[in-house]
Amino acid sequence: GIRVWDVATGRCEGTLEGHTDALRCLAVGGNRLVSGSIDKTAKVWRMEGAVSTWRCERTLTAHEESVNCLATWGGRVAS
């Protein structure tokens, strides 16, 4: 899972679960976190409120291999 940390305290605020294999990359754009995985998917997480309320709002599944890098801009994701 993706662990979200409070840098000031060193405390883990929560874990985002959803990928079925190891993570390869992360990108942040606005209030969205995008994660890429060996499971051949990229997941878009909405970062609003407490980490425990963050949810995957979309799974991008058109990859034929693992997702190794991501970029975000203007509501778009490149993978």
Residue pairs with C-beta under 8 A, 6 or more apart in sequence:
1 15
1 16
1 17
1 18
1 19
2 15
2 16
2 23
2 26
2 33
2 35
2 45
3 12
3 14
3 15
4 12
4 13
4 14
4 15
4 16
4 51
4 54
5 11
5 12
5 13
6 12
6 13
13 50
13 51
14 50
14 51
14 52
14 54
16 33
16 35
16 45
16 51
16 54
16 56
18 35
18 43
18 56
18 59
19 35
19 37
19 39
19 41
19 43
20 37
20 39
21 37
21 38
21 39
21 66
22 37
22 38
23 35
23 36
23 37
23 38
24 36
24 37
24 38
24 66
24 67
24 68
24 69
25 35
25 36
25 67
25 68
25 69
25 70
26 33
26 34
26 35
26 36
26 70
27 33
27 34
27 70
27 71
27 72
27 77
28 34
28 47
28 72
29 72
29 73
29 75
29 77
30 72
30 75
31 46
31 47
31 48
32 44
32 45
32 46
32 47
32 57
32 72
33 44
33 45
33 47
33 54
34 42
34 43
34 44
34 45
34 70
34 72
34 77
35 42
35 43
35 45
35 70
36 42
36 66
36 67
36 68
36 69
36 70
36 79
37 43
37 66
37 67
38 66
39 66
40 61
40 63
40 64
40 65
40 66
40 67
41 59
41 60
41 61
41 63
41 67
42 59
42 60
42 63
42 67
42 70
42 77
42 79
43 56
43 58
43 59
43 60
44 56
44 57
44 58
44 59
44 60
44 77
45 54
45 55
45 56
45 57
46 54
46 55
46 57
47 54
48 54
60 77
60 79
63 79
67 79
69 79
70 77
70 78
70 79
71 77
71 78
72 78
